[in-house]
Amino acid sequence: MLRAPGLERLRHYDRAWLSADVIAGVSVAAVAVPIAIAYSQLAGVPPVHGLYASILPLLAYAIFGSSRQLIMAPDAATCAIVAATVLPLAGADPQRYISLTAALSIATGIACIVAGLARLGFLTNFLARPILTGYLNGIAISIIVGQLGRLFGFPVQSGGFFAVVADFVSKLGQTHWLTLAIGVGIFVLMRVLKRVAPRVPGPLVAVGLGIVLAALVNFDRRGVALLGAIPAGLPPLSIPAIHT
């Protein structure tokens, strides 16, 4: 039986690409899944929405994108801006908050498509490096302050930077020491892994270790807030309700 050399080479290349793609997919998922769950908290939406946001953009970019190395995933700075924009409009209604967040995402996506078609990317050249550095540092400080309450195990009121800091300082006596110890320990673990074994996905190891400890020690009975069950499957498609 005769075999075409070209067909054999194609099969070999397919196997090579498949193994490389599987390794790349597992590597991206190992980092993207824990980050997506964490960043959803920054945006103020349930964790499952962070997983949606980490899956669908990858599928879209696989079809329309041009780079084989670019990773599409939720961004901490964007999530913080979304929370600051939507929270005053949604009030205490979580369903309205999700709808407004979805509407904002759709509007932002349309604006980005229009800007791309109009080739407006050159406008970023007018943003000086000190401005970008200050913006990123400000976002980082705001995110850190916003997470202090969760780290110390007590609620902190939403508001401006100084209001959050003042409320946090006034409630330091309510610190839940087990929650603080777990948070600090996980943070130290990720920093050590990044320095000692940079190829090991620190966030994934931290999440896995946290799940195991929560199951063995029953953290919820000891006052430690847990993420809880994440709904399986994809949500039904619907138009965001943004009526007043």
ZADO-1210 file (C-alpha; in nm, 4 decimals, padded with zeros to 6 digits):
<atoms>
<atom x="00.0000" y="00.0000" z="00.0000" code="MET" pos="1"/>
<atom x="00.1426" y="00.3340" z="-00.1087" code="LEU" pos="2"/>
<atom x="00.1366" y="00.6319" z="00.1268" code="ARG" pos="3"/>
<atom x="00.1674" y="00.9917" z="00.0203" code="ALA" pos="4"/>
<atom x="00.4663" y="01.1578" z="00.1944" code="PRO" pos="5"/>
<atom x="00.2765" y="01.4859" z="00.2159" code="GLY" pos="6"/>
<atom x="-00.0134" y="01.3205" z="00.3992" code="LEU" pos="7"/>
<atom x="00.2249" y="01.1577" z="00.6467" code="GLU" pos="8"/>
<atom x="00.3927" y="01.4919" z="00.7169" code="ARG" pos="9"/>
<atom x="00.0509" y="01.6539" z="00.7662" code="LEU" pos="10"/>
<atom x="-00.0492" y="01.3881" z="01.0186" code="ARG" pos="11"/>
<atom x="00.2798" y="01.4362" z="01.2017" code="HIS" pos="12"/>
<atom x="00.2312" y="01.8134" z="01.2131" code="TYR" pos="13"/>
<atom x="-00.1262" y="01.7688" z="01.3360" code="ASP" pos="14"/>
<atom x="-00.0073" y="01.5545" z="01.6253" code="ARG" pos="15"/>
<atom x="00.2673" y="01.8042" z="01.7080" code="ALA" pos="16"/>
<atom x="00.0284" y="02.1005" z="01.7034" code="TRP" pos="17"/>
<atom x="-00.2313" y="01.9088" z="01.9062" code="LEU" pos="18"/>
<atom x="00.0094" y="01.8264" z="02.1879" code="SER" pos="19"/>
<atom x="00.1413" y="02.1836" z="02.1963" code="ALA" pos="20"/>
<atom x="-00.2117" y="02.3257" z="02.1969" code="ASP" pos="21"/>
<atom x="-00.3201" y="02.0938" z="02.4781" code="VAL" pos="22"/>
<atom x="-00.0211" y="02.1975" z="02.6904" code="ILE" pos="23"/>
<atom x="-00.0890" y="02.5644" z="02.6165" code="ALA" pos="24"/>
<atom x="-00.4584" y="02.5248" z="02.7007" code="GLY" pos="25"/>
<atom x="-00.3883" y="02.3555" z="03.0321" code="VAL" pos="26"/>
<atom x="-00.1269" y="02.6196" z="03.1180" code="SER" pos="27"/>
<atom x="-00.3645" y="02.9054" z="03.0434" code="VAL" pos="28"/>
<atom x="-00.6494" y="02.7411" z="03.2354" code="ALA" pos="29"/>
<atom x="-00.4246" y="02.6798" z="03.5363" code="ALA" pos="30"/>
<atom x="-00.3665" y="03.0534" z="03.5662" code="VAL" pos="31"/>
<atom x="-00.6892" y="03.1943" z="03.4220" code="ALA" pos="32"/>
<atom x="-00.9422" y="03.0013" z="03.6322" code="VAL" pos="33"/>
<atom x="-00.8228" y="03.1186" z="03.9781" code="PRO" pos="34"/>
<atom x="-00.7685" y="03.4716" z="03.8483" code="ILE" pos="35"/>
<atom x="-01.1147" y="03.4822" z="03.6893" code="ALA" pos="36"/>
<atom x="-01.2769" y="03.3788" z="04.0172" code="ILE" pos="37"/>
<atom x="-01.0801" y="03.6420" z="04.2090" code="ALA" pos="38"/>
<atom x="-01.1360" y="03.9225" z="03.9595" code="TYR" pos="39"/>
<atom x="-01.5115" y="03.8636" z="03.9578" code="SER" pos="40"/>
<atom x="-01.5063" y="03.9705" z="04.3219" code="GLN" pos="41"/>
<atom x="-01.3340" y="04.2927" z="04.2188" code="LEU" pos="42"/>
<atom x="-01.6037" y="04.3599" z="03.9606" code="ALA" pos="43"/>
<atom x="-01.8756" y="04.2835" z="04.2163" code="GLY" pos="44"/>
<atom x="-02.0364" y="03.9960" z="04.0241" code="VAL" pos="45"/>
<atom x="-02.0743" y="03.6273" z="04.1217" code="PRO" pos="46"/>
<atom x="-01.7625" y="03.4122" z="04.0608" code="PRO" pos="47"/>
<atom x="-01.9275" y="03.2149" z="03.7828" code="VAL" pos="48"/>
<atom x="-01.9402" y="03.5313" z="03.5705" code="HIS" pos="49"/>
<atom x="-01.5626" y="03.5571" z="03.5958" code="GLY" pos="50"/>
<atom x="-01.5399" y="03.2088" z="03.4451" code="LEU" pos="51"/>
<atom x="-01.7726" y="03.3113" z="03.1614" code="TYR" pos="52"/>
<atom x="-01.5546" y="03.6146" z="03.0959" code="ALA" pos="53"/>
<atom x="-01.2428" y="03.3975" z="03.0793" code="SER" pos="54"/>
<atom x="-01.3896" y="03.1443" z="02.8322" code="ILE" pos="55"/>
<atom x="-01.5892" y="03.3352" z="02.5725" code="LEU" pos="56"/>
<atom x="-01.3218" y="03.5971" z="02.4837" code="PRO" pos="57"/>
<atom x="-01.0730" y="03.3161" z="02.4184" code="LEU" pos="58"/>
<atom x="-01.3141" y="03.1526" z="02.1745" code="LEU" pos="59"/>
<atom x="-01.3751" y="03.4829" z="01.9972" code="ALA" pos="60"/>
<atom x="-01.0047" y="03.5611" z="01.9736" code="TYR" pos="61"/>
<atom x="-00.9289" y="03.2126" z="01.8422" code="ALA" pos="62"/>
<atom x="-01.1586" y="03.2950" z="01.5488" code="ILE" pos="63"/>
<atom x="-01.0822" y="03.6606" z="01.4868" code="PHE" pos="64"/>
<atom x="-00.7411" y="03.7192" z="01.6494" code="GLY" pos="65"/>
<atom x="-00.4058" y="03.7281" z="01.4768" code="SER" pos="66"/>
<atom x="-00.1600" y="03.6459" z="01.7565" code="SER" pos="67"/>
<atom x="-00.0844" y="03.2933" z="01.8764" code="ARG" pos="68"/>
<atom x="00.0613" y="03.4108" z="02.2063" code="GLN" pos="69"/>
<atom x="-00.1904" y="03.6694" z="02.3311" code="LEU" pos="70"/>
<atom x="-00.4057" y="03.5620" z="02.6276" code="ILE" pos="71"/>
<atom x="-00.7505" y="03.7125" z="02.6725" code="MET" pos="72"/>
<atom x="-00.8648" y="03.7247" z="03.0356" code="ALA" pos="73"/>
<atom x="-01.0330" y="03.9552" z="03.2880" code="PRO" pos="74"/>
<atom x="-00.8171" y="04.2470" z="03.3982" code="ASP" pos="75"/>
<atom x="-00.7940" y="04.3744" z="03.7552" code="ALA" pos="76"/>
<atom x="-00.7915" y="04.7423" z="03.6582" code="ALA" pos="77"/>
<atom x="-01.0938" y="04.7010" z="03.4303" code="THR" pos="78"/>
<atom x="-01.2846" y="04.5094" z="03.6993" code="CYS" pos="79"/>
<atom x="-01.2189" y="04.7845" z="03.9539" code="ALA" pos="80"/>
<atom x="-01.3426" y="05.0511" z="03.7106" code="ILE" pos="81"/>
<atom x="-01.6554" y="04.8471" z="03.6334" code="VAL" pos="82"/>
<atom x="-01.7361" y="04.8184" z="04.0039" code="ALA" pos="83"/>
<atom x="-01.6838" y="05.1909" z="04.0634" code="ALA" pos="84"/>
<atom x="-01.9060" y="05.2761" z="03.7642" code="THR" pos="85"/>
<atom x="-02.1933" y="05.0340" z="03.8167" code="VAL" pos="86"/>
<atom x="-02.2239" y="05.0260" z="04.1963" code="LEU" pos="87"/>
<atom x="-02.3751" y="05.3766" z="04.2367" code="PRO" pos="88"/>
<atom x="-02.6299" y="05.2993" z="03.9636" code="LEU" pos="89"/>
<atom x="-02.7345" y="04.9542" z="04.0844" code="ALA" pos="90"/>
<atom x="-02.7775" y="05.0346" z="04.4512" code="GLY" pos="91"/>
<atom x="-02.8453" y="04.7233" z="04.6563" code="ALA" pos="92"/>
<atom x="-03.0092" y="04.5231" z="04.3740" code="ASP" pos="93"/>
<atom x="-02.7665" y="04.2428" z="04.2727" code="PRO" pos="94"/>
<atom x="-02.9685" y="04.1450" z="03.9657" code="GLN" pos="95"/>
<atom x="-02.9681" y="04.5015" z="03.8368" code="ARG" pos="96"/>
<atom x="-02.5945" y="04.5175" z="03.9065" code="TYR" pos="97"/>
<atom x="-02.5351" y="04.2141" z="03.6817" code="ILE" pos="98"/>
<atom x="-02.7579" y="04.3567" z="03.4074" code="SER" pos="99"/>
<atom x="-02.5823" y="04.6931" z="03.4133" code="LEU" pos="100"/>
<atom x="-02.2429" y="04.5230" z="03.4084" code="THR" pos="101"/>
<atom x="-02.3450" y="04.3181" z="03.1043" code="ALA" pos="102"/>
<atom x="-02.4794" y="04.6296" z="02.9291" code="ALA" pos="103"/>
<atom x="-02.1577" y="04.8185" z="03.0039" code="LEU" pos="104"/>
<atom x="-01.9517" y="04.5296" z="02.8663" code="SER" pos="105"/>
<atom x="-02.1546" y="04.5193" z="02.5446" code="ILE" pos="106"/>
<atom x="-02.1309" y="04.8959" z="02.4966" code="ALA" pos="107"/>
<atom x="-01.7554" y="04.8857" z="02.5616" code="THR" pos="108"/>
<atom x="-01.7111" y="04.6014" z="02.3135" code="GLY" pos="109"/>
<atom x="-01.8999" y="04.7920" z="02.0441" code="ILE" pos="110"/>
<atom x="-01.6900" y="05.1016" z="02.1100" code="ALA" pos="111"/>
<atom x="-01.3692" y="04.8966" z="02.0825" code="CYS" pos="112"/>
<atom x="-01.4824" y="04.7429" z="01.7510" code="ILE" pos="113"/>
<atom x="-01.5648" y="05.0862" z="01.6100" code="VAL" pos="114"/>
<atom x="-01.2307" y="05.2255" z="01.7315" code="ALA" pos="115"/>
<atom x="-01.0480" y="04.9318" z="01.5756" code="GLY" pos="116"/>
<atom x="-01.2210" y="04.9768" z="01.2400" code="LEU" pos="117"/>
<atom x="-01.1401" y="05.3485" z="01.2541" code="ALA" pos="118"/>
<atom x="-00.7759" y="05.2662" z="01.3417" code="ARG" pos="119"/>
<atom x="-00.7770" y="05.4853" z="01.6505" code="LEU" pos="120"/>
<atom x="-00.5070" y="05.2859" z="01.8259" code="GLY" pos="121"/>
<atom x="-00.2571" y="05.5657" z="01.7617" code="PHE" pos="122"/>
<atom x="-00.4338" y="05.7706" z="02.0307" code="LEU" pos="123"/>
<atom x="-00.2540" y="05.5656" z="02.2960" code="THR" pos="124"/>
<atom x="00.0710" y="05.7295" z="02.1831" code="ASN" pos="125"/>
<atom x="-00.0532" y="06.0547" z="02.3360" code="PHE" pos="126"/>
<atom x="-00.0746" y="05.9013" z="02.6852" code="LEU" pos="127"/>
<atom x="00.2514" y="05.9797" z="02.8618" code="ALA" pos="128"/>
<atom x="00.4224" y="05.7075" z="03.0639" code="ARG" pos="129"/>
<atom x="00.3878" y="05.8996" z="03.3955" code="PRO" pos="130"/>
<atom x="00.0116" y="05.9151" z="03.3382" code="ILE" pos="131"/>
<atom x="-00.0105" y="05.5404" z="03.2743" code="LEU" pos="132"/>
<atom x="00.2143" y="05.4657" z="03.5721" code="THR" pos="133"/>
<atom x="00.0061" y="05.6825" z="03.8013" code="GLY" pos="134"/>
<atom x="-00.3152" y="05.5277" z="03.6734" code="TYR" pos="135"/>
<atom x="-00.1941" y="05.1715" z="03.7295" code="LEU" pos="136"/>
<atom x="-00.0509" y="05.2501" z="04.0724" code="ASN" pos="137"/>
<atom x="-00.3741" y="05.4203" z="04.1761" code="GLY" pos="138"/>
<atom x="-00.5792" y="05.1229" z="04.0612" code="ILE" pos="139"/>
<atom x="-00.3462" y="04.8850" z="04.2469" code="ALA" pos="140"/>
<atom x="-00.3762" y="05.0827" z="04.5725" code="ILE" pos="141"/>
<atom x="-00.7551" y="05.0990" z="04.5386" code="SER" pos="142"/>
<atom x="-00.7750" y="04.7224" z="04.4818" code="ILE" pos="143"/>
<atom x="-00.5530" y="04.6511" z="04.7835" code="ILE" pos="144"/>
<atom x="-00.7609" y="04.8745" z="05.0089" code="VAL" pos="145"/>
<atom x="-01.0830" y="04.7225" z="04.8766" code="GLY" pos="146"/>
<atom x="-00.9653" y="04.3723" z="04.9682" code="GLN" pos="147"/>
<atom x="-00.8471" y="04.4523" z="05.3215" code="LEU" pos="148"/>
<atom x="-01.1861" y="04.3735" z="05.4711" code="GLY" pos="149"/>
<atom x="-01.1959" y="04.0278" z="05.3133" code="ARG" pos="150"/>
<atom x="-00.8383" y="03.9605" z="05.4240" code="LEU" pos="151"/>
<atom x="-00.9097" y="04.0539" z="05.7860" code="PHE" pos="152"/>
<atom x="-01.2483" y="03.8825" z="05.7923" code="GLY" pos="153"/>
<atom x="-01.4944" y="04.1678" z="05.8461" code="PHE" pos="154"/>
<atom x="-01.7155" y="04.3794" z="05.6167" code="PRO" pos="155"/>
<atom x="-01.5994" y="04.7235" z="05.5063" code="VAL" pos="156"/>
<atom x="-01.8393" y="04.9824" z="05.3680" code="GLN" pos="157"/>
<atom x="-01.8154" y="05.0824" z="05.0036" code="SER" pos="158"/>
<atom x="-01.7181" y="05.4370" z="04.9209" code="GLY" pos="159"/>
<atom x="-01.4228" y="05.6555" z="04.8416" code="GLY" pos="160"/>
<atom x="-01.0637" y="05.5590" z="04.9171" code="PHE" pos="161"/>
<atom x="-01.0325" y="05.7497" z="05.2451" code="PHE" pos="162"/>
<atom x="-01.3791" y="05.6426" z="05.3639" code="ALA" pos="163"/>
<atom x="-01.2873" y="05.2766" z="05.3125" code="VAL" pos="164"/>
<atom x="-00.9542" y="05.3215" z="05.4930" code="VAL" pos="165"/>
<atom x="-01.1207" y="05.4986" z="05.7858" code="ALA" pos="166"/>
<atom x="-01.3888" y="05.2300" z="05.8167" code="ASP" pos="167"/>
<atom x="-01.1243" y="04.9566" z="05.7984" code="PHE" pos="168"/>
<atom x="-00.9122" y="05.1113" z="06.0731" code="VAL" pos="169"/>
<atom x="-01.2166" y="05.1583" z="06.2973" code="SER" pos="170"/>
<atom x="-01.3040" y="04.7867" z="06.2691" code="LYS" pos="171"/>
<atom x="-00.9589" y="04.6373" z="06.3272" code="LEU" pos="172"/>
<atom x="-01.0812" y="04.5062" z="06.6616" code="GLY" pos="173"/>
<atom x="-01.3204" y="04.2754" z="06.4690" code="GLN" pos="174"/>
<atom x="-01.0347" y="04.0939" z="06.2936" code="THR" pos="175"/>
<atom x="-01.1005" y="03.7236" z="06.2379" code="HIS" pos="176"/>
<atom x="-00.7563" y="03.5823" z="06.3047" code="TRP" pos="177"/>
<atom x="-00.8052" y="03.2495" z="06.1284" code="LEU" pos="178"/>
<atom x="-00.9166" y="03.4275" z="05.8098" code="THR" pos="179"/>
<atom x="-00.6171" y="03.6607" z="05.8316" code="LEU" pos="180"/>
<atom x="-00.3762" y="03.3705" z="05.8883" code="ALA" pos="181"/>
<atom x="-00.5129" y="03.1821" z="05.5873" code="ILE" pos="182"/>
<atom x="-00.4948" y="03.4879" z="05.3626" code="GLY" pos="183"/>
<atom x="-00.1411" y="03.5791" z="05.4644" code="VAL" pos="184"/>
<atom x="-00.0277" y="03.2168" z="05.4389" code="GLY" pos="185"/>
<atom x="-00.1686" y="03.1755" z="05.0869" code="ILE" pos="186"/>
<atom x="-00.0101" y="03.5046" z="04.9791" code="PHE" pos="187"/>
<atom x="00.3298" y="03.4002" z="05.1152" code="VAL" pos="188"/>
<atom x="00.2956" y="03.0613" z="04.9425" code="LEU" pos="189"/>
<atom x="00.2334" y="03.2232" z="04.6041" code="MET" pos="190"/>
<atom x="00.5274" y="03.4596" z="04.6451" code="ARG" pos="191"/>
<atom x="00.7596" y="03.1752" z="04.7461" code="VAL" pos="192"/>
<atom x="00.6463" y="02.9597" z="04.4522" code="LEU" pos="193"/>
<atom x="00.7016" y="03.2497" z="04.2133" code="LYS" pos="194"/>
<atom x="01.0586" y="03.2888" z="04.3354" code="ARG" pos="195"/>
<atom x="01.1552" y="02.9245" z="04.3922" code="VAL" pos="196"/>
<atom x="00.9522" y="02.7503" z="04.1189" code="ALA" pos="197"/>
<atom x="00.8351" y="03.0111" z="03.8662" code="PRO" pos="198"/>
<atom x="00.7000" y="02.7435" z="03.6319" code="ARG" pos="199"/>
<atom x="00.4530" y="02.6225" z="03.8946" code="VAL" pos="200"/>
<atom x="00.1118" y="02.7976" z="03.8681" code="PRO" pos="201"/>
<atom x="00.1010" y="02.9598" z="04.2101" code="GLY" pos="202"/>
<atom x="-00.2646" y="03.0748" z="04.1976" code="PRO" pos="203"/>
<atom x="-00.3818" y="02.7264" z="04.0990" code="LEU" pos="204"/>
<atom x="-00.1789" y="02.5664" z="04.3786" code="VAL" pos="205"/>
<atom x="-00.3201" y="02.8192" z="04.6247" code="ALA" pos="206"/>
<atom x="-00.6786" y="02.7532" z="04.5164" code="VAL" pos="207"/>
<atom x="-00.6293" y="02.3758" z="04.5280" code="GLY" pos="208"/>
<atom x="-00.4705" y="02.3920" z="04.8726" code="LEU" pos="209"/>
<atom x="-00.7493" y="02.6177" z="04.9966" code="GLY" pos="210"/>
<atom x="-01.0147" y="02.3743" z="04.8729" code="ILE" pos="211"/>
<atom x="-00.8441" y="02.0811" z="05.0442" code="VAL" pos="212"/>
<atom x="-00.8023" y="02.2689" z="05.3728" code="LEU" pos="213"/>
<atom x="-01.1622" y="02.3929" z="05.3638" code="ALA" pos="214"/>
<atom x="-01.2844" y="02.0346" z="05.3228" code="ALA" pos="215"/>
<atom x="-01.0607" y="01.8930" z="05.5961" code="LEU" pos="216"/>
<atom x="-01.0870" y="02.1665" z="05.8588" code="VAL" pos="217"/>
<atom x="-01.4480" y="02.2844" z="05.7963" code="ASN" pos="218"/>
<atom x="-01.3559" y="02.6510" z="05.7683" code="PHE" pos="219"/>
<atom x="-01.7199" y="02.7557" z="05.7338" code="ASP" pos="220"/>
<atom x="-01.7908" y="02.6291" z="06.0861" code="ARG" pos="221"/>
<atom x="-01.4982" y="02.8320" z="06.2151" code="ARG" pos="222"/>
<atom x="-01.6249" y="03.1615" z="06.0747" code="GLY" pos="223"/>
<atom x="-01.4187" y="03.1692" z="05.7546" code="VAL" pos="224"/>
<atom x="-01.6181" y="03.2915" z="05.4545" code="ALA" pos="225"/>
<atom x="-01.6131" y="03.0415" z="05.1669" code="LEU" pos="226"/>
<atom x="-01.6878" y="03.0939" z="04.8010" code="LEU" pos="227"/>
<atom x="-01.9561" y="02.8252" z="04.7952" code="GLY" pos="228"/>
<atom x="-02.0879" y="02.6225" z="04.5045" code="ALA" pos="229"/>
<atom x="-02.0405" y="02.7607" z="04.1533" code="ILE" pos="230"/>
<atom x="-02.3264" y="02.6836" z="03.9107" code="PRO" pos="231"/>
<atom x="-02.2352" y="02.4414" z="03.6338" code="ALA" pos="232"/>
<atom x="-02.3029" y="02.4968" z="03.2646" code="GLY" pos="233"/>
<atom x="-02.3516" y="02.8151" z="03.0660" code="LEU" pos="234"/>
<atom x="-02.6168" y="03.0794" z="03.1399" code="PRO" pos="235"/>
<atom x="-02.9125" y="03.1384" z="02.9079" code="PRO" pos="236"/>
<atom x="-02.8651" y="03.4277" z="02.6678" code="LEU" pos="237"/>
<atom x="-03.0782" y="03.7325" z="02.7412" code="SER" pos="238"/>
<atom x="-03.0848" y="04.1059" z="02.6795" code="ILE" pos="239"/>
<atom x="-02.9646" y="04.3061" z="02.9824" code="PRO" pos="240"/>
<atom x="-03.2465" y="04.4909" z="03.1560" code="ALA" pos="241"/>
<atom x="-03.1278" y="04.8484" z="03.2054" code="ILE" pos="242"/>
<atom x="-03.4605" y="05.0206" z="03.2689" code="HIS" pos="243"/>
<atom x="-03.4728" y="05.2723" z="03.5499" code="THR" pos="244"/>
</atoms>
